[in-house]
C-alpha cells in the first residue's frame, strides 16, 4: 500500500507496476474528470496538475508520482470564473476535452499572461496547443482564458497586468 496525495487529501492506494496515473485516478479514486481518449499522450484530455504543473496522466506511471496531484475536481473553486467564461463564450460543445483544458488553463493563469492582448492570445494558443478539441475552433477557448486573466487582473488590481 502506498500513499498518494490528490486534491489535498492523502489516500492509501495500491498500484501495480505499469498502472498509469489516469487509471489510478479514474478507476481507484473515482475522479472521472480525468478523461481517456488517445491513451498515448497526444490529446490532452487527461491533463492533471502534478506539483502544480500540467501533466498527461495517461502516459505518466502512478508509481513515479511523488508530488501532489490536482484534478479538475480539485480546481472547482479556483476555476469557477474560468468555467463560467468557457460557458459564456461557447468554448465547449460536447465537453469531453473541457476538464483537460480547464486544468491546463488554470496552471497557465497562475503563471500570468502577457499584458498585450495579442501577445496573451498567442501565448495561450501556444501553451494549450497540446489540448485537442474536435468540436470547437479554439478561438472561444483562447478568448475565455484571456477574458478570465483580464477579469482577475482587474479584480486583484495587479499593477502592469491590466489586460484590455
C-alpha positions in Angstrom: 0.0 0.0 0.0 1.3 3.4 -1.0 0.2 6.9 -0.1 -0.9 9.3 -2.7 -2.0 13.0 -2.3 -4.7 14.1 -4.7 -6.8 17.3 -4.4 -5.4 18.0 -1.0 -6.2 14.6 0.5 -3.7 11.8 1.2 -5.1 8.4 0.2 -3.8 4.9 0.5 -3.6 3.3 -2.9 -2.4 0.0 -4.4 -0.6 0.4 -7.7 0.5 -2.5 -9.8 3.6 -2.0 -12.0 2.6 -0.2 -15.2 -0.5 1.5 -13.7 -1.0 4.9 -15.2 -1.9 7.9 -13.2 -5.1 8.3 -15.3 -6.1 4.7 -14.4 -5.4 5.2 -10.7 -7.3 8.5 -10.6 -10.4 7.2 -12.5 -10.6 3.5 -11.5 -9.4 3.6 -7.9 -10.2 7.1 -6.8 -13.3 7.7 -8.9 -12.1 11.1 -10.3 -13.9 11.0 -13.6 -12.9 14.5 -14.8 -9.8 12.7 -16.0 -10.8 11.6 -19.4 -9.1 9.0 -21.6 -9.1 9.4 -25.3 -5.9 8.7 -27.2 -4.1 7.0 -24.3 -0.8 8.0 -26.0 -0.2 11.5 -24.6 -1.3 13.2 -27.8 -4.6 14.9 -27.0 -4.5 16.4 -23.5 -7.9 15.2 -22.3 -6.3 13.5 -19.4 -4.3 16.6 -18.2 -3.9 17.0 -14.4 -1.5 19.0 -12.3 1.4 17.3 -10.7 3.2 19.6 -8.3 1.3 22.4 -9.9 2.5 21.7 -13.5 0.3 20.2 -16.3 1.0 16.5 -16.9 -0.6 14.0 -19.3 -1.9 11.3 -16.9 -2.4 8.7 -19.5 1.4 8.3 -20.1 2.5 9.0 -16.5 3.2 6.0 -14.3 1.5 6.3 -11.0 4.4 4.8 -9.1 6.7 7.6 -10.3 4.5 10.4 -9.0 5.8 11.9 -5.7 4.1 15.3 -5.7 0.5 16.3 -5.1 -1.9 15.7 -8.0 -4.7 18.1 -8.7 -7.6 17.2 -11.0 -10.5 19.4 -12.3 -12.5 18.3 -9.2 -9.8 19.8 -7.0 -9.8 23.0 -9.0 -13.6 23.5 -8.9 -13.5 26.7 -6.7 -10.4 28.2 -8.2 -11.6 27.7 -11.8 -15.2 28.7 -11.3 -14.7 32.0 -13.2 -12.8 30.3 -16.0 -15.5 27.7 -16.4 -18.1 30.5 -16.5 -16.1 32.2 -19.2 -16.0 28.9 -21.2 -19.8 28.7 -20.9 -20.3 32.4 -21.8 -18.0 32.2 -24.8 -19.3 28.8 -26.0 -15.8 27.4 -25.6 -17.0 23.8 -25.4 -19.6 21.8 -27.2 -19.5 18.1 -26.2 -17.5 18.9 -23.1 -15.3 15.8 -23.3 -12.0 17.8 -23.5 -13.1 20.6 -21.2 -11.6 19.3 -17.9 -8.2 18.9 -19.5 -8.4 22.4 -21.0 -9.6 23.9 -17.7 -6.8 22.2 -15.7 -4.1 23.3 -18.2 -5.5 26.8 -18.4 -5.7 27.1 -14.6 -2.0 26.4 -14.4 -1.4 28.9 -17.2 -3.4 31.6 -15.4 -1.5 31.0 -12.2 1.7 32.0 -14.1 0.1 35.1 -15.6 -0.3 36.2 -19.2 1.4 38.9 -21.2 -0.4 42.3 -20.8 -0.8 43.0 -24.5 -4.0 41.2 -25.7 -2.5 39.9 -29.0 0.6 38.5 -27.1 -1.7 37.0 -24.4 -3.8 35.2 -27.1 -0.6 33.9 -28.8 0.7 32.7 -25.5 -2.5 30.9 -24.6 -2.8 29.3 -28.0 0.8 28.0 -27.9 0.5 26.8 -24.3 -2.8 24.9 -24.9 -1.7 23.5 -28.3 -1.4 20.1 -26.8 -5.0 20.0 -25.7 -7.1 18.8 -28.7 -10.7 19.7 -29.1 -12.6 18.1 -32.0 -15.7 20.2 -31.7 -14.7 23.9 -31.4 -12.3 26.1 -33.4 -10.2 27.0 -30.3 -10.9 30.7 -30.7 -13.5 30.7 -28.0 -11.2 28.7 -25.7 -8.4 31.2 -26.1 -10.9 34.1 -25.6 -12.3 32.5 -22.4 -8.8 32.1 -20.9 -7.7 35.7 -21.9 -11.0 37.1 -20.6 -10.5 35.3 -17.2 -7.0 36.7 -17.0 -8.3 40.2 -17.7 -11.0 39.9 -15.1 -8.7 38.5 -12.4 -6.1 41.3 -13.1 -8.8 43.9 -12.8 -10.3 42.4 -9.6 -6.9 41.9 -8.0 -5.6 45.3 -9.2 -2.3 43.9 -10.2 -0.2 46.8 -11.5 1.0 46.4 -15.0 -1.2 43.3 -15.6 -4.3 45.0 -16.8 -5.4 43.3 -20.0 -7.6 45.2 -22.3 
